[in-house]
Amino acid sequence: MARRRRTWWIVGGIVALLALGLGIGPLLYAATQEDAAAAPTVQAQPSDVELVSDTDGTWTVTPGSSAGYRVDEVLNGADVTVAGTTDQVTGQVVIDGGDLGSAEVTVDVASVSTDSGRRDDYFRGNVMDVGTHPTATFTIRGPVDLPELSGAPVTVPVTGDLTLRGTTRQVQAEISVVRTAEGVDVSGAVPVVFADFGITPPNLGFVRVEDRGQVEFLLRLTM
């Protein structure tokens, strides 16, 4: 009888520890989370840099570019800003007569990552279904008037079409543009309401994502 009681005490203790771990684990994880770093943006060029002489032409997205998403997440009552990024970005931009004639950018959604592999797996599978919709695209509705580009960033409002998870919606955004020694840099953010794209934000009880966020990008363009 004594041995049976000891066995039940051991089993009960293990169960209690497991339950405690399941309850405290997410809280400890939430306590260690920090807001994601700010998105990279175009920068003013040093005054002694020789900038490209002509911006008219077809520009290609090159290495050093990035894109991704930014959302607010609530984890057991703790608010944290999460950002996922990728450098797998392609596209072309046409500047004609000083105007932004056309632009199309494609992002490999399957390669977007954060600091959590479990979050990334859920994002790629349940949220974005990258098996069916592996990419996202942003295309401007041009032409767009551009001010004279220099080494100081200028901000320009644009209207475009954003495609996420196979659904395309017209969106408004502001982009910042600067002329550099190598070409042209462009950065910006597109506000997104997930329901507009048929996306259900995660709500798993201990973690919940707000119903809106933004798509961010930094493009390094060269000819």
C-alpha positions in Angstrom: 0.0 0.0 0.0 2.8 2.4 0.9 4.5 1.7 -2.5 1.2 2.4 -4.3 0.9 5.8 -2.5 4.5 6.7 -3.4 3.8 5.9 -7.0 0.7 8.1 -7.1 2.6 10.9 -5.4 5.3 10.7 -8.1 2.8 10.6 -11.0 0.8 13.4 -9.5 4.0 15.5 -9.1 4.9 15.0 -12.7 1.4 15.9 -13.9 1.5 19.1 -11.7 4.9 20.1 -13.1 3.8 19.6 -16.7 0.6 21.7 -16.0 2.7 24.4 -14.4 5.1 24.4 -17.3 2.4 24.7 -19.8 0.9 27.6 -17.9 4.1 29.5 -17.1 5.9 28.7 -20.4 4.0 31.2 -22.6 4.2 33.8 -19.8 8.0 33.4 -19.6 8.2 33.6 -23.4 6.1 36.8 -23.4 8.3 38.4 -20.8 11.4 37.8 -22.9 10.0 39.3 -26.1 11.0 42.7 -27.3 9.5 44.8 -30.0 11.0 44.3 -33.4 13.6 46.8 -34.7 12.4 49.6 -36.9 12.1 48.9 -40.6 15.1 49.9 -42.7 14.4 53.1 -44.7 16.2 55.2 -47.3 18.9 57.5 -45.9 20.2 60.9 -46.8 23.5 60.7 -48.8 26.7 62.4 -47.6 27.3 65.7 -49.4 30.6 64.5 -50.9 29.1 61.5 -52.6 28.8 61.6 -56.4 25.3 60.6 -57.2 24.1 58.9 -60.4 23.6 61.6 -63.1 20.4 60.4 -64.7 17.4 58.6 -63.2 15.4 58.0 -66.4 15.4 54.4 -67.4 14.5 50.9 -66.3 15.8 50.0 -62.8 16.1 46.5 -61.3 15.7 45.5 -57.7 19.1 44.3 -56.5 20.7 42.5 -53.5 20.4 44.6 -50.4 16.7 44.9 -50.8 14.2 43.6 -48.3 10.5 43.3 -47.7 8.2 41.8 -45.1 5.4 42.5 -42.6 4.9 44.2 -39.3 2.0 43.3 -36.8 1.1 43.8 -33.2 0.8 40.6 -31.2 -0.7 40.1 -27.8 0.8 37.2 -25.9 -0.8 36.5 -22.6 -1.7 40.1 -22.2 1.8 41.4 -23.2 1.9 43.6 -26.3 4.8 43.1 -28.7 5.5 44.3 -32.3 6.6 41.5 -34.6 8.3 41.9 -37.9 9.1 39.3 -40.5 11.5 40.0 -43.4 13.2 38.5 -46.4 15.8 39.5 -48.9 14.2 37.5 -51.6 12.8 40.4 -53.5 12.7 41.0 -57.3 11.2 43.6 -59.6 11.6 46.5 -61.9 10.9 50.2 -61.8 10.7 52.5 -64.8 11.3 56.3 -64.5 10.4 58.2 -67.6 10.8 62.0 -68.0 11.2 62.3 -64.3 7.9 60.5 -63.6 7.5 57.1 -62.0 6.1 55.3 -65.0 5.6 51.8 -63.7 6.8 49.5 -60.9 6.3 45.9 -60.0 7.8 44.2 -57.0 7.6 40.5 -56.1 8.3 39.0 -52.7 9.0 35.4 -51.9 6.6 35.0 -49.0 7.8 31.5 -48.2 11.2 32.9 -47.1 9.8 35.6 -44.8 11.1 34.9 -41.3 11.0 36.3 -37.7 12.9 35.2 -34.5 10.5 32.3 -34.0 10.5 29.2 -36.3 7.1 28.1 -34.8 5.6 31.4 -35.7 7.1 31.3 -39.2 5.7 27.8 -39.8 2.2 28.9 -38.8 2.5 32.1 -40.9 3.6 30.2 -44.0 1.1 27.4 -43.7 -2.1 28.5 -41.9 -2.0 32.3 -42.6 -0.5 32.7 -46.0 -0.8 29.2 -47.5 2.5 29.6 -49.4 2.1 26.2 -50.9 -0.6 27.7 -53.1 0.4 31.4 -53.0 4.2 31.5 -52.7 4.6 35.2 -53.6 3.1 38.6 -53.0 3.3 41.5 -55.4 2.9 45.3 -55.4 2.3 47.2 -58.6 1.8 50.9 -58.8 -0.9 52.6 -60.8 1.2 55.1 -62.7 2.4 57.4 -63.8 3.3 59.2 -60.5 4.9 62.6 -60.5 8.3 62.6 -58.9 10.1 65.7 -57.6 13.7 66.2 -58.7 15.6 63.4 -57.0 18.7 64.3 -55.0 20.7 62.9 -52.1 17.9 64.0 -49.7 14.9 61.7 -49.4 11.6 62.9 -50.8 8.2 61.4 -49.9 5.7 60.6 -52.6 2.1 59.3 -52.3 1.3 56.4 -54.6 -1.7 54.2 -55.5 -1.1 50.6 -56.2 -2.4 47.1 -56.3 -1.2 44.7 -53.6 -1.7 41.0 -54.0 -1.6 38.8 -50.9 -2.6 35.1 -50.7 -4.1 35.4 -54.2 -6.3 38.4 -53.5 -5.6 41.8 -55.1 -6.7 45.1 -53.5 -6.1 48.7 -54.4 -4.0 50.4 -51.7 -2.5 53.8 -50.8 1.0 54.2 -49.6 3.8 56.7 -49.2 7.2 56.0 -50.5 10.5 57.7 -49.8 13.0 58.0 -52.7 16.6 59.1 -52.7 19.3 59.2 -55.4 22.5 57.3 -54.5 26.0 56.7 -55.9 24.8 53.3 -57.3 21.3 54.2 -58.3 18.0 54.9 -56.5 16.8 53.7 -53.1 13.1 53.4 -52.3 11.4 52.5 -49.0 7.8 52.5 -47.8 5.0 50.8 -45.9 1.6 49.7 -47.1 -1.2 49.5 -44.4 -3.1 46.2 -44.6 -6.4 45.1 -43.1 -6.1 41.3 -43.2 -9.8 40.6 -43.8 -9.6 42.6 -47.1 -7.3 39.8 -48.4 -9.2 36.9 -46.9 -6.5 36.4 -44.2 -7.6 35.4 -40.7 -5.2 36.8 -38.1 -4.0 34.1 -35.6 -6.0 33.8 -32.4 -4.7 30.8 -30.5 -5.9 31.7 -27.0 -2.6 32.6 -25.4 -1.5 34.5 -28.5 -3.5 36.9 -30.7 -2.6 39.0 -33.6 -4.4 42.3 -34.3 -6.6 42.5 -37.4 -4.3 44.8 -39.3 -0.6 45.5 -40.0 1.6 46.7 -42.7 3.8 45.5 -45.6 7.3 47.1 -45.5 10.0 47.3 -48.2 13.4 48.8 -48.9 14.5 48.6 -52.6 18.0 49.1 -53.9 17.6 49.9 -57.6 20.3 49.8 -60.2 20.4 49.8 -64.0 
